[in-house]
Amino acid sequence: MIETKGRSCKGKRGYPTSTAADTQRRDLIARGGVRLATYRCRHCKRWHVGHLPKPRRTR
Ligand SMILES: [Zn+2]
């Protein structure tokens, strides 16, 4: 399996727990009113806050 090194989380802030990430997520949503999600990163094993992944459409 080929993985690009740290591509998805470079420059992103990582949180050790989902609770910490969720706190940040709520703060960002309160500021910008955007839809965000917390997810665990498989690269750094931390939690990130990011935009919701777009659903993959099947034709
Ligand atoms: Zn990461």
N, CA, C, O and the ligand as a Tripos MOL2 file, in Angstrom:
@<TRIPOS>MOLECULE
protein
  237   235    60     0     0
PROTEIN
NO_CHARGES

@<TRIPOS>ATOM
      1 N           0.8460   -1.1990    0.0000 N.3       1 MET1
      2 CA          0.0000    0.0000    0.0000 C.3       1 MET1
      3 C           0.8760    1.2400    0.0000 C.2       1 MET1
      4 O           1.7750    1.3900    0.8270 O.2       1 MET1
      5 N           0.6020    2.0980   -0.9180 N.am      2 ILE2
      6 CA          1.4080    3.3140   -1.0430 C.3       2 ILE2
      7 C           0.7330    4.4670   -0.3110 C.2       2 ILE2
      8 O          -0.4380    4.7740   -0.5330 O.2       2 ILE2
      9 N           1.5020    5.0880    0.5590 N.am      3 GLU3
     10 CA          0.9570    6.2320    1.2720 C.3       3 GLU3
     11 C           1.8970    7.4180    1.1350 C.2       3 GLU3
     12 O           3.1120    7.2930    1.2820 O.2       3 GLU3
     13 N           1.3260    8.5330    0.8600 N.am      4 THR4
     14 CA          2.1430    9.7360    0.7930 C.3       4 THR4
     15 C           2.4760   10.1810    2.2090 C.2       4 THR4
     16 O           1.6130   10.2060    3.0860 O.2       4 THR4
     17 N           3.6740   10.5120    2.4060 N.am      5 LYS5
     18 CA          4.1740   10.7680    3.7480 C.3       5 LYS5
     19 C           3.6050   12.0500    4.3510 C.2       5 LYS5
     20 O           3.9160   13.1600    3.9200 O.2       5 LYS5
     21 N           2.7780   11.8610    5.3440 N.am      6 GLY6
     22 CA          2.2810   13.0070    6.1040 C.3       6 GLY6
     23 C           1.5560   14.0410    5.2860 C.2       6 GLY6
     24 O           1.4770   15.2050    5.6780 O.2       6 GLY6
     25 N           1.0410   13.6420    4.1820 N.am      7 ARG7
     26 CA          0.4340   14.6140    3.3030 C.3       7 ARG7
     27 C          -0.8650   15.1740    3.8760 C.2       7 ARG7
     28 O          -1.1470   16.3660    3.7630 O.2       7 ARG7
     29 N          -1.6310   14.3080    4.4810 N.am      8 SER8
     30 CA         -2.9560   14.7300    4.9030 C.3       8 SER8
     31 C          -2.9440   15.5590    6.1800 C.2       8 SER8
     32 O          -3.9070   16.2670    6.4740 O.2       8 SER8
     33 N          -1.8800   15.4740    6.9220 N.am      9 CYS9
     34 CA         -1.9070   16.1820    8.2010 C.3       9 CYS9
     35 C          -0.7780   17.1830    8.3440 C.2       9 CYS9
     36 O          -0.5310   17.6900    9.4380 O.2       9 CYS9
     37 N          -0.1010   17.4690    7.2670 N.am     10 LYS10
     38 CA          0.9670   18.4540    7.3510 C.3      10 LYS10
     39 C           0.3720   19.8380    7.5800 C.2      10 LYS10
     40 O          -0.4870   20.2960    6.8280 O.2      10 LYS10
     41 N           0.8420   20.4810    8.6190 N.am     11 GLY11
     42 CA          0.3230   21.8050    8.9360 C.3      11 GLY11
     43 C          -0.9870   21.7700    9.7020 C.2      11 GLY11
     44 O          -1.5360   22.8070   10.0730 O.2      11 GLY11
     45 N          -1.4750   20.5710    9.9300 N.am     12 LYS12
     46 CA         -2.7050   20.4400   10.7230 C.3      12 LYS12
     47 C          -2.3580   20.2020   12.1700 C.2      12 LYS12
     48 O          -1.3080   19.6630   12.5180 O.2      12 LYS12
     49 N          -3.2770   20.6250   12.9830 N.am     13 ARG13
     50 CA         -3.0660   20.4510   14.4060 C.3      13 ARG13
     51 C          -3.6450   19.1180   14.8500 C.2      13 ARG13
     52 O          -4.7710   18.7630   14.5030 O.2      13 ARG13
     53 N          -2.8700   18.4060   15.6060 N.am     14 GLY14
     54 CA         -3.3410   17.1100   16.0670 C.3      14 GLY14
     55 C          -3.7220   17.1560   17.5260 C.2      14 GLY14
     56 O          -3.1020   17.8510   18.3300 O.2      14 GLY14
     57 N          -4.7480   16.4070   17.8510 N.am     15 TYR15
     58 CA         -5.2010   16.3380   19.2230 C.3      15 TYR15
     59 C          -5.1000   14.8950   19.7250 C.2      15 TYR15
     60 O          -5.3660   13.9440   18.9900 O.2      15 TYR15
     61 N          -4.7140   14.7610   20.9790 N.am     16 PRO16
     62 CA         -4.4920   13.4130   21.5050 C.3      16 PRO16
     63 C          -5.7780   12.6370   21.7270 C.2      16 PRO16
     64 O          -5.7760   11.4060   21.7120 O.2      16 PRO16
     65 N          -6.8560   13.3410   21.9300 N.am     17 THR17
     66 CA         -8.1250   12.6550   22.1920 C.3      17 THR17
     67 C          -9.2310   13.2300   21.3320 C.2      17 THR17
     68 O          -9.1300   14.3540   20.8390 O.2      17 THR17
     69 N         -10.2740   12.4600   21.1590 N.am     18 SER18
     70 CA        -11.4060   12.9280   20.3700 C.3      18 SER18
     71 C         -12.1150   14.0760   21.0830 C.2      18 SER18
     72 O         -12.7020   14.9480   20.4430 O.2      18 SER18
     73 N         -12.0540   14.0650   22.3940 N.am     19 THR19
     74 CA        -12.6870   15.1300   23.1710 C.3      19 THR19
     75 C         -12.0150   16.4710   22.9150 C.2      19 THR19
     76 O         -12.6740   17.4980   22.7540 O.2      19 THR19
     77 N         -10.6930   16.4350   22.8820 N.am     20 ALA20
     78 CA         -9.9450   17.6640   22.6260 C.3      20 ALA20
     79 C         -10.2250   18.1790   21.2290 C.2      20 ALA20
     80 O         -10.3740   19.3820   21.0130 O.2      20 ALA20
     81 N         -10.2930   17.2650   20.2950 N.am     21 ALA21
     82 CA        -10.5800   17.6570   18.9220 C.3      21 ALA21
     83 C         -11.9910   18.2080   18.8060 C.2      21 ALA21
     84 O         -12.2300   19.1680   18.0730 O.2      21 ALA21
     85 N         -12.9090   17.6110   19.5160 N.am     22 ASP22
     86 CA        -14.2990   18.0430   19.4400 C.3      22 ASP22
     87 C         -14.4730   19.4310   20.0350 C.2      22 ASP22
     88 O         -15.2850   20.2230   19.5570 O.2      22 ASP22
     89 N         -13.7100   19.7220   21.0760 N.am     23 THR23
     90 CA        -13.7650   21.0570   21.6700 C.3      23 THR23
     91 C         -13.3490   22.1030   20.6460 C.2      23 THR23
     92 O         -13.9800   23.1520   20.5110 O.2      23 THR23
     93 N         -12.2930   21.8000   19.9400 N.am     24 GLN24
     94 CA        -11.8240   22.7090   18.9050 C.3      24 GLN24
     95 C         -12.8210   22.7970   17.7560 C.2      24 GLN24
     96 O         -13.0350   23.8660   17.1840 O.2      24 GLN24
     97 N         -13.4120   21.6890   17.4350 N.am     25 ARG25
     98 CA        -14.3930   21.6650   16.3450 C.3      25 ARG25
     99 C         -15.5720   22.5770   16.6610 C.2      25 ARG25
    100 O         -16.0280   23.3360   15.8050 O.2      25 ARG25
    101 N         -16.0580   22.4970   17.8900 N.am     26 ARG26
    102 CA        -17.1900   23.3310   18.2900 C.3      26 ARG26
    103 C         -16.8220   24.8070   18.2180 C.2      26 ARG26
    104 O         -17.6350   25.6430   17.8240 O.2      26 ARG26
    105 N         -15.6090   25.1100   18.5970 N.am     27 ASP27
    106 CA        -15.1580   26.4980   18.5720 C.3      27 ASP27
    107 C         -15.0970   27.0140   17.1430 C.2      27 ASP27
    108 O         -15.5040   28.1440   16.8690 O.2      27 ASP27
    109 N         -14.6010   26.2080   16.2500 N.am     28 LEU28
    110 CA        -14.5040   26.6040   14.8480 C.3      28 LEU28
    111 C         -15.8870   26.7550   14.2210 C.2      28 LEU28
    112 O         -16.1180   27.6650   13.4240 O.2      28 LEU28
    113 N         -16.7790   25.8850   14.5740 N.am     29 ILE29
    114 CA        -18.1370   25.9580   14.0510 C.3      29 ILE29
    115 C         -18.8350   27.2170   14.5750 C.2      29 ILE29
    116 O         -19.5800   27.8780   13.8520 O.2      29 ILE29
    117 N         -18.5770   27.5280   15.8380 N.am     30 ALA30
    118 CA        -19.1800   28.7190   16.4280 C.3      30 ALA30
    119 C         -18.6890   29.9780   15.7330 C.2      30 ALA30
    120 O         -19.4270   30.9560   15.6140 O.2      30 ALA30
    121 N         -17.4600   29.9560   15.2800 N.am     31 ARG31
    122 CA        -16.9080   31.1260   14.5940 C.3      31 ARG31
    123 C         -17.3780   31.2170   13.1530 C.2      31 ARG31
    124 O         -17.8270   32.2620   12.6840 O.2      31 ARG31
    125 N         -17.2630   30.1030   12.4780 N.am     32 GLY32
    126 CA        -17.4950   30.1620   11.0350 C.3      32 GLY32
    127 C         -18.7940   29.5300   10.5780 C.2      32 GLY32
    128 O         -19.2020   29.7050    9.4300 O.2      32 GLY32
    129 N         -19.4340   28.8080   11.4530 N.am     33 GLY33
    130 CA        -20.6830   28.1690   11.0750 C.3      33 GLY33
    131 C         -20.5230   27.1530    9.9620 C.2      33 GLY33
    132 O         -21.4410   26.9200    9.1760 O.2      33 GLY33
    133 N         -19.3590   26.5590    9.9060 N.am     34 VAL34
    134 CA        -19.1340   25.5730    8.8610 C.3      34 VAL34
    135 C         -19.3020   24.1740    9.4190 C.2      34 VAL34
    136 O         -19.2640   23.9510   10.6290 O.2      34 VAL34
    137 N         -19.4810   23.2790    8.5410 N.am     35 ARG35
    138 CA        -19.6340   21.8870    8.9600 C.3      35 ARG35
    139 C         -18.2630   21.2430    9.0390 C.2      35 ARG35
    140 O         -17.5190   21.1780    8.0610 O.2      35 ARG35
    141 N         -17.9630   20.7820   10.2080 N.am     36 LEU36
    142 CA        -16.6610   20.1630   10.4100 C.3      36 LEU36
    143 C         -16.8320   18.8160   11.0940 C.2      36 LEU36
    144 O         -17.8580   18.5240   11.7080 O.2      36 LEU36
    145 N         -15.8200   18.0350   10.9680 N.am     37 ALA37
    146 CA        -15.8580   16.7230   11.5920 C.3      37 ALA37
    147 C         -14.5030   16.4340   12.2210 C.2      37 ALA37
    148 O         -13.4710   16.9420   11.7810 O.2      37 ALA37
    149 N         -14.5310   15.6230   13.2420 N.am     38 THR38
    150 CA        -13.2830   15.1600   13.8250 C.3      38 THR38
    151 C         -13.0170   13.7480   13.3050 C.2      38 THR38
    152 O         -13.9260   12.9340   13.1450 O.2      38 THR38
    153 N         -11.7770   13.5010   13.0550 N.am     39 TYR39
    154 CA        -11.4390   12.1660   12.5750 C.3      39 TYR39
    155 C         -10.0550   11.7820   13.0630 C.2      39 TYR39
    156 O          -9.2030   12.6380   13.3020 O.2      39 TYR39
    157 N          -9.8510   10.5230   13.2030 N.am     40 ARG40
    158 CA         -8.5520   10.0550   13.6450 C.3      40 ARG40
    159 C          -7.6570    9.8350   12.4460 C.2      40 ARG40
    160 O          -8.0230    9.1750   11.4730 O.2      40 ARG40
    161 N          -6.4880   10.4030   12.5490 N.am     41 CYS41
    162 CA         -5.5580   10.3280   11.4390 C.3      41 CYS41
    163 C          -4.7650    9.0260   11.4910 C.2      41 CYS41
    164 O          -4.2410    8.6290   12.5320 O.2      41 CYS41
    165 N          -4.6980    8.3980   10.3670 N.am     42 ARG42
    166 CA         -3.9700    7.1280   10.3430 C.3      42 ARG42
    167 C          -2.4660    7.3350   10.2030 C.2      42 ARG42
    168 O          -1.6730    6.4070   10.3630 O.2      42 ARG42
    169 N          -2.1000    8.5670    9.9030 N.am     43 HIS43
    170 CA         -0.6760    8.8550    9.7340 C.3      43 HIS43
    171 C           0.0000    9.1500   11.0700 C.2      43 HIS43
    172 O           1.0410    8.5810   11.3980 O.2      43 HIS43
    173 N          -0.6130   10.0490   11.8270 N.am     44 CYS44
    174 CA          0.0290   10.4620   13.0800 C.3      44 CYS44
    175 C          -0.7060    9.9390   14.3100 C.2      44 CYS44
    176 O          -0.2880   10.1900   15.4410 O.2      44 CYS44
    177 N          -1.7970    9.2150   14.0900 N.am     45 LYS45
    178 CA         -2.5530    8.5990   15.1780 C.3      45 LYS45
    179 C          -3.1560    9.6150   16.1350 C.2      45 LYS45
    180 O          -3.4800    9.3100   17.2830 O.2      45 LYS45
    181 N          -3.2950   10.8240   15.6260 N.am     46 ARG46
    182 CA         -3.9440   11.8490   16.4360 C.3      46 ARG46
    183 C          -5.2750   12.2160   15.7980 C.2      46 ARG46
    184 O          -5.6510   11.7020   14.7450 O.2      46 ARG46
    185 N          -5.9620   13.1070   16.4590 N.am     47 TRP47
    186 CA         -7.2640   13.5400   15.9590 C.3      47 TRP47
    187 C          -7.1320   14.8930   15.2910 C.2      47 TRP47
    188 O          -6.4420   15.7860   15.7820 O.2      47 TRP47
    189 N          -7.7910   15.0230   14.1900 N.am     48 HIS48
    190 CA         -7.7890   16.2900   13.4700 C.3      48 HIS48
    191 C          -9.2110   16.7960   13.3350 C.2      48 HIS48
    192 O         -10.1860   16.0520   13.4350 O.2      48 HIS48
    193 N          -9.2810   18.0950   13.1040 N.am     49 VAL49
    194 CA        -10.5650   18.6980   12.7830 C.3      49 VAL49
    195 C         -10.5150   19.1310   11.3270 C.2      49 VAL49
    196 O          -9.6070   19.8500   10.9090 O.2      49 VAL49
    197 N         -11.4860   18.6920   10.5750 N.am     50 GLY50
    198 CA        -11.4740   19.0280    9.1620 C.3      50 GLY50
    199 C         -12.8640   19.0290    8.5800 C.2      50 GLY50
    200 O         -13.8500   18.7230    9.2500 O.2      50 GLY50
    201 N         -12.9090   19.3740    7.3400 N.am     51 HIS51
    202 CA        -14.1920   19.3670    6.6530 C.3      51 HIS51
    203 C         -14.6770   17.9360    6.4690 C.2      51 HIS51
    204 O         -13.8930   16.9920    6.3730 O.2      51 HIS51
    205 N         -15.9520   17.8180    6.4250 N.am     52 LEU52
    206 CA        -16.5250   16.5080    6.2130 C.3      52 LEU52
    207 C         -16.1360   15.9900    4.8390 C.2      52 LEU52
    208 O         -16.1900   16.7140    3.8450 O.2      52 LEU52
    209 N         -15.7540   14.7630    4.8020 N.am     53 PRO53
    210 CA        -15.3680   14.1780    3.5140 C.3      53 PRO53
    211 C         -16.5700   14.0820    2.5940 C.2      53 PRO53
    212 O         -17.6750   13.7390    3.0140 O.2      53 PRO53
    213 N         -16.3320   14.3870    1.3520 N.am     54 LYS54
    214 CA        -17.4280   14.3180    0.3920 C.3      54 LYS54
    215 C         -17.7770   12.8580    0.1130 C.2      54 LYS54
    216 O         -16.8930   12.0220   -0.0730 O.2      54 LYS54
    217 N         -19.0250   12.5750    0.0880 N.am     55 PRO55
    218 CA        -19.4450   11.2070   -0.2160 C.3      55 PRO55
    219 C         -19.0700   10.8350   -1.6460 C.2      55 PRO55
    220 O         -19.2850   11.5780   -2.6040 O.2      55 PRO55
    221 N         -18.5270    9.7040   -1.7230 N.am     56 ARG56
    222 CA        -18.1060    9.2490   -3.0470 C.3      56 ARG56
    223 C         -19.3010    8.7370   -3.8530 C.2      56 ARG56
    224 O         -20.0350    7.8400   -3.4380 O.2      56 ARG56
    225 N         -19.4500    9.3270   -4.9720 N.am     57 ARG57
    226 CA        -20.6140    8.9570   -5.7780 C.3      57 ARG57
    227 C         -20.2710    7.8310   -6.7280 C.2      57 ARG57
    228 O         -19.2230    7.8200   -7.3740 O.2      57 ARG57
    229 N         -21.1470    6.9290   -6.7870 N.am     58 THR58
    230 CA        -20.9560    5.8380   -7.7350 C.3      58 THR58
    231 C         -21.8790    6.0560   -8.9260 C.2      58 THR58
    232 O         -23.0560    6.3890   -8.7860 O.2      58 THR58
    233 N         -21.3230    5.8650  -10.0470 N.am     59 ARG59
    234 CA        -22.1310    6.0950  -11.2540 C.3      59 ARG59
    235 C         -22.9870    4.8770  -11.5860 C.2      59 ARG59
    236 O         -23.7290    4.8930  -12.5680 O.2      59 ARG59
    237 ZN         -2.3210   13.4110   11.0270 Zn       60 ZN60
@<TRIPOS>BOND
     1     1     2 1
     2     2     3 1
     3     3     4 2
     4     3     5 am
     5     5     6 1
     6     6     7 1
     7     7     8 2
     8     7     9 am
     9     9    10 1
    10    10    11 1
    11    11    12 2
    12    11    13 am
    13    13    14 1
    14    14    15 1
    15    15    16 2
    16    15    17 am
    17    17    18 1
    18    18    19 1
    19    19    20 2
    20    19    21 am
    21    21    22 1
    22    22    23 1
    23    23    24 2
    24    23    25 am
    25    25    26 1
    26    26    27 1
    27    27    28 2
    28    27    29 am
    29    29    30 1
    30    30    31 1
    31    31    32 2
    32    31    33 am
    33    33    34 1
    34    34    35 1
    35    35    36 2
    36    35    37 am
    37    37    38 1
    38    38    39 1
    39    39    40 2
    40    39    41 am
    41    41    42 1
    42    42    43 1
    43    43    44 2
    44    43    45 am
    45    45    46 1
    46    46    47 1
    47    47    48 2
    48    47    49 am
    49    49    50 1
    50    50    51 1
    51    51    52 2
    52    51    53 am
    53    53    54 1
    54    54    55 1
    55    55    56 2
    56    55    57 am
    57    57    58 1
    58    58    59 1
    59    59    60 2
    60    59    61 am
    61    61    62 1
    62    62    63 1
    63    63    64 2
    64    63    65 am
    65    65    66 1
    66    66    67 1
    67    67    68 2
    68    67    69 am
    69    69    70 1
    70    70    71 1
    71    71    72 2
    72    71    73 am
    73    73    74 1
    74    74    75 1
    75    75    76 2
    76    75    77 am
    77    77    78 1
    78    78    79 1
    79    79    80 2
    80    79    81 am
    81    81    82 1
    82    82    83 1
    83    83    84 2
    84    83    85 am
    85    85    86 1
    86    86    87 1
    87    87    88 2
    88    87    89 am
    89    89    90 1
    90    90    91 1
    91    91    92 2
    92    91    93 am
    93    93    94 1
    94    94    95 1
    95    95    96 2
    96    95    97 am
    97    97    98 1
    98    98    99 1
    99    99   100 2
   100    99   101 am
   101   101   102 1
   102   102   103 1
   103   103   104 2
   104   103   105 am
   105   105   106 1
   106   106   107 1
   107   107   108 2
   108   107   109 am
   109   109   110 1
   110   110   111 1
   111   111   112 2
   112   111   113 am
   113   113   114 1
   114   114   115 1
   115   115   116 2
   116   115   117 am
   117   117   118 1
   118   118   119 1
   119   119   120 2
   120   119   121 am
   121   121   122 1
   122   122   123 1
   123   123   124 2
   124   123   125 am
   125   125   126 1
   126   126   127 1
   127   127   128 2
   128   127   129 am
   129   129   130 1
   130   130   131 1
   131   131   132 2
   132   131   133 am
   133   133   134 1
   134   134   135 1
   135   135   136 2
   136   135   137 am
   137   137   138 1
   138   138   139 1
   139   139   140 2
   140   139   141 am
   141   141   142 1
   142   142   143 1
   143   143   144 2
   144   143   145 am
   145   145   146 1
   146   146   147 1
   147   147   148 2
   148   147   149 am
   149   149   150 1
   150   150   151 1
   151   151   152 2
   152   151   153 am
   153   153   154 1
   154   154   155 1
   155   155   156 2
   156   155   157 am
   157   157   158 1
   158   158   159 1
   159   159   160 2
   160   159   161 am
   161   161   162 1
   162   162   163 1
   163   163   164 2
   164   163   165 am
   165   165   166 1
   166   166   167 1
   167   167   168 2
   168   167   169 am
   169   169   170 1
   170   170   171 1
   171   171   172 2
   172   171   173 am
   173   173   174 1
   174   174   175 1
   175   175   176 2
   176   175   177 am
   177   177   178 1
   178   178   179 1
   179   179   180 2
   180   179   181 am
   181   181   182 1
   182   182   183 1
   183   183   184 2
   184   183   185 am
   185   185   186 1
   186   186   187 1
   187   187   188 2
   188   187   189 am
   189   189   190 1
   190   190   191 1
   191   191   192 2
   192   191   193 am
   193   193   194 1
   194   194   195 1
   195   195   196 2
   196   195   197 am
   197   197   198 1
   198   198   199 1
   199   199   200 2
   200   199   201 am
   201   201   202 1
   202   202   203 1
   203   203   204 2
   204   203   205 am
   205   205   206 1
   206   206   207 1
   207   207   208 2
   208   207   209 am
   209   209   210 1
   210   210   211 1
   211   211   212 2
   212   211   213 am
   213   213   214 1
   214   214   215 1
   215   215   216 2
   216   215   217 am
   217   217   218 1
   218   218   219 1
   219   219   220 2
   220   219   221 am
   221   221   222 1
   222   222   223 1
   223   223   224 2
   224   223   225 am
   225   225   226 1
   226   226   227 1
   227   227   228 2
   228   227   229 am
   229   229   230 1
   230   230   231 1
   231   231   232 2
   232   231   233 am
   233   233   234 1
   234   234   235 1
   235   235   236 2
@<TRIPOS>SUBSTRUCTURE
     1 MET1         2 RESIDUE 1 A MET
     2 ILE2         6 RESIDUE 1 A ILE
     3 GLU3        10 RESIDUE 1 A GLU
     4 THR4        14 RESIDUE 1 A THR
     5 LYS5        18 RESIDUE 1 A LYS
     6 GLY6        22 RESIDUE 1 A GLY
     7 ARG7        26 RESIDUE 1 A ARG
     8 SER8        30 RESIDUE 1 A SER
     9 CYS9        34 RESIDUE 1 A CYS
    10 LYS10       38 RESIDUE 1 A LYS
    11 GLY11       42 RESIDUE 1 A GLY
    12 LYS12       46 RESIDUE 1 A LYS
    13 ARG13       50 RESIDUE 1 A ARG
    14 GLY14       54 RESIDUE 1 A GLY
    15 TYR15       58 RESIDUE 1 A TYR
    16 PRO16       62 RESIDUE 1 A PRO
    17 THR17       66 RESIDUE 1 A THR
    18 SER18       70 RESIDUE 1 A SER
    19 THR19       74 RESIDUE 1 A THR
    20 ALA20       78 RESIDUE 1 A ALA
    21 ALA21       82 RESIDUE 1 A ALA
    22 ASP22       86 RESIDUE 1 A ASP
    23 THR23       90 RESIDUE 1 A THR
    24 GLN24       94 RESIDUE 1 A GLN
    25 ARG25       98 RESIDUE 1 A ARG
    26 ARG26      102 RESIDUE 1 A ARG
    27 ASP27      106 RESIDUE 1 A ASP
    28 LEU28      110 RESIDUE 1 A LEU
    29 ILE29      114 RESIDUE 1 A ILE
    30 ALA30      118 RESIDUE 1 A ALA
    31 ARG31      122 RESIDUE 1 A ARG
    32 GLY32      126 RESIDUE 1 A GLY
    33 GLY33      130 RESIDUE 1 A GLY
    34 VAL34      134 RESIDUE 1 A VAL
    35 ARG35      138 RESIDUE 1 A ARG
    36 LEU36      142 RESIDUE 1 A LEU
    37 ALA37      146 RESIDUE 1 A ALA
    38 THR38      150 RESIDUE 1 A THR
    39 TYR39      154 RESIDUE 1 A TYR
    40 ARG40      158 RESIDUE 1 A ARG
    41 CYS41      162 RESIDUE 1 A CYS
    42 ARG42      166 RESIDUE 1 A ARG
    43 HIS43      170 RESIDUE 1 A HIS
    44 CYS44      174 RESIDUE 1 A CYS
    45 LYS45      178 RESIDUE 1 A LYS
    46 ARG46      182 RESIDUE 1 A ARG
    47 TRP47      186 RESIDUE 1 A TRP
    48 HIS48      190 RESIDUE 1 A HIS
    49 VAL49      194 RESIDUE 1 A VAL
    50 GLY50      198 RESIDUE 1 A GLY
    51 HIS51      202 RESIDUE 1 A HIS
    52 LEU52      206 RESIDUE 1 A LEU
    53 PRO53      210 RESIDUE 1 A PRO
    54 LYS54      214 RESIDUE 1 A LYS
    55 PRO55      218 RESIDUE 1 A PRO
    56 ARG56      222 RESIDUE 1 A ARG
    57 ARG57      226 RESIDUE 1 A ARG
    58 THR58      230 RESIDUE 1 A THR
    59 ARG59      234 RESIDUE 1 A ARG
    60 ZN60       237 GROUP 0 **** ****
